[in-house]
Amino acid sequence: MHIKEVLKDLLRPAYRQYLAFNNRGNEVTCNICGRQFSGLRPVVGRHADGSLFEIQNHTGRCWLCDSYPRSRQLYYWLHNDYKILQADKIKILHVAPEVQISNRIRKYKNVDYICIDKHCEGYKYPDYVNDGDICNLEFGDNSFDMLICNHVLEHIKDDIAAMKEIKRVLKKNGVAILMIPIDFELDKTIEEAMDENLSATEREERFGQYDHVRLYGQDYFDRLKAVGFYVERISYNDELNMKYGFMPKEEVIVCKKG
């Protein structure tokens, strides 16, 4: 690791504490770290050509823990609807885990917690995140009480294969949290064909992001049901959306294996 990267890792916590203090207020609360702010940090992304773009609105990143709206919404569901801390001993598989959430779940005494991600060259992964392929999971049938897969399936070429693997490794009555970005104006999903190999620029033009292979429409829920899931869609009211900086149209998509 280069000395510059080491220094960044060492200084980042102090810098985030400074940002949190400088943006303190009572307009929005991060329900993961518990800090309150006058507003949230802009979301920064990258175009296919490498240039950066910035989205600045109420539903941004936490100044302290860097959580995104979808992470805060998932965390809210885990604690307020699923009541994870009151559950009996449960086993969870978390695919591409959000560090803000995994850092907390790893401390829960009642959770046997396993994290995987498909390791790619040029990326750093925490040591507790094992290399794994969601389309070919190495776990046996009926292994997990819960599987969390938050904004992942839009990156997977064969999402149906991934859904089937998710269902296979869940226990009877187990639940999978399969949140994705969805365009509710679309009746039918737009996606890259299996025999296509679009460039990053073409993917950005077609699906809105250079590393997405589809843009889901309302038929996403039909796909889940066709695999055999019972689907529950959970959204929160405007008051909670504003308080915690949730995306207003984002849903927690809970898929149950019967």
N, C-alpha and C positions, 0 to 999 in steps of 0.2 A: 504494500500500500504506500502511495506517495505521501510525503510529509504534509503536503497541502490538504489531502483528504483526512489525515489524522487530526490536523488542527481544526478542520471543519467539524469533525465528530466531537472533539473536545469542547469547542466553543458554542456549538449549536444550542445546547440546553440553556446556557446563560443568555444567549441572544433571544431565544424564545421567551424567556422570563421578562426580558426588557420589553419585547413587543407586547406581551400580555399586559404589563403594567402601563405602557404608553397608550394602549387602546382599551383600558378598563372603562366600564360603564354598566348600565343595567338594561340595555336594549335587547341583548341576546345572550343566552347561556349555553355553553358546551356541556351537555349532560354526561359526557364521558369523563372529562377532567374536572368539571364543576366550576370553571371560571366564567365570569361574566364580562361582557364587552360592550362598547358603544356600537360596534358593528363587527363584521367578520373579514378575514383576510381574503383578497381576491383569489380566485382559482386561476392558476397559470397552466396552460397547455402548450403543446407543440404541434405545428403543422407538418405535413409530409416533407416539406422542403427544409425542415429544421428550425424555422423561425418560430418565435414564441407568440402566443396570444394571451389575453387576460380577460377574465369575466369578473366584473365587480357588481355584486348585488348582495341582498340580505343573506342568501344561502351560500356562503363561502366557507373557507377553511378556518379552523380554530387557530387563534394566534399562538396558543401555548402548545397544544398537543398535535396540531395540524390535521385534525379529523375533518373529513368531508361530510356533506349532508347525509349521504346514504349510510355512512358509518354510524352517525348519531341516531338515525332513524332505526337502524338494525339494533343498536344497543338499547334504545328505548323499548323496542318490542321484546327483547330478551329479558329485560328486567321488569317491565310493567305488565306485559301480556303473558308471556311464557313463564315468568317468575323463576328464572334460572337458579337463583340462590336458594329457593325453597324446594327445588326438585330433589328427588332421590338421586342416588349415584347414576350419572348418565355419561355416555361416551359420545364425543363430538369429533367429527372430521371437518376441518376448516380449510377450504381451497382458496389459495391466494389470500391469506389472512391479512386483514387490516391491522397494523401493528398496535394501534390505539386500543383495539378490542382484544387482540390476542394477549397483550401484556396484562390485561385484567383477568381474562378467563383462565390463564395459566396459573393464577393464584387461588382459584376456587377449589376447595377441598373435595367438593362433590362431583367434579368433572374430570373424566379421563379424556384428555384433549390432545388431538393429533393434527398437525398442520402440514400441508403439502403445497407445492407450486411447481410448475414446469420450469426448471432452471434453464435460463438462457444466458449465453455469453454476454458479458458486459454489465450484468446486473448483480447487485449484492443481496444476499438473503440472510436473515437471522439464522443462527445455528440450529434453532428448533424447527425450522421449516425444511422438510425433506423433499427431495426431488420426486415428483409424481405426475402421472398423466391422467387427467380426469376421464379420458375416453378408454382407459385401460387401467383401472384401479387395482392395486395389488392386494386388496383386502378381501376376505371371504364374504359370502352372502350373509345378510342379516347381522352386520357387525356394529352398526351405529344407531344411536337413538336420534341423532341430529346430524345433518350435513349443512354447512353454510357455504354458499357459493354466490358471492355478491358482485354483480357486474363482471362476470367471467364469460358467460355463454356467448356473448356477442363477439368474442375473440376466437371461438372454437368453430372450425370448419364443419365438423359433423356434430352439431349440437344434440341431435337425436341420440346418437351413440352415447354422448355424455349423460343425457337424461336417463337413459336405460341403466348405465353403470351406477349412477346416483341411486336410483330405485333399488338396484340389486343389493347394494351394500347397506341399505337401511333396514332396520328391524321392522317387524309388523307394527303399525301405528307410529313408526318413526316419521320425523318431519325434515324436509329440506327447505331451506330458505334460498330461493332462486330469483333474486332481484336482478333486473336488467333495465337498461334504458329502453323506453318504448315510445313510439310516436303514435298517439291515440287518434291521429288523423288518418292513419293507414289501416285499412282493413286487413291487408295481406302483407306479410313480411317481405322485404326486399333483401336478397342475399347473393353472395358470390356462389356460383355453381361449383360443384365438386371438381369439375374438370377445368375450371378457370384458375388463373394465377395472376390476379390483378396486382398492379403496382401500388405502392403506398399512396401515390397521388390519386390514382383511380379509386381506391377505397375511400379516401377522404371525400372525394367528389360525390361518390355514390351513397356512402353510409354516414358521412359527417365526421369521421375520425379515421386517421390513416391506418390504425391497427385493428379496426373492426372489420368483420367479414359479413355483417348483415345489419340491417336496421329493422328491429322488430315492430310489427303491427299488432293489432288486437287479436290476431290468430295465434299469438304466443300461448295463450291459455288453452287453446284447442290442442296444441302440440303436447303440452304437459298432460292433458287429460287423455290423449291418445296413447301415451306411454303407460298410463295407469294410475296417475296421481289424482287425488282429490284436492282441488285448488281453493284456497281462501285468499282473498285480496284485502289487505288492511291499509287504510289510509287514516290520517289524523286531521283534526279540525284546524281551522286557520289560527286559532289561539296557540296551539302547540307548535304548529309550523313556524310561526313568528318567534315564539319563545326560544326554540332550540335551533332555528335555522334549517328546518327540513325543506326539501324541495316540495312545493305544493302538490304536484301531480305524481310524485314518487309513491309507490305502494310497496309494502312489505308483502312479498308473495310467498305464502306458506303452502308447501305441497306435502300432503300426507300420504303415506303408503298404507293402503288398507290390508 
